[in-house]
């Protein structure tokens, strides 16, 4: 009985070593997947930050003024008014009769 246990010890040790190697390999593969996911998240975060800066820059008044000038818009040299008849006023501006 003792001899059979003594004979099985090397087999048990080899099985445990093989199990540990497989388990470590699984952990390494999982670590690589987590690292790749973290890198992808950081890349998307940086792209979002860059795009937010682009939106802020594009909506700045100086950028809009430059684009308007490039499109042919000019600053008016005289003041111009558009007169509307009283029937064409919006509802909010029409005064009610008491």
ABEGO torsion letter per residue (X at the ends): XAAAAAAAAAAAAAAAAAAAAAAAAAAAAAAAAAAAAAAAAAAAAAAAAAAAAAAAAAABAAAAAAAAAAAGBBBBABBBBBBBBAAABBAAABBBBX
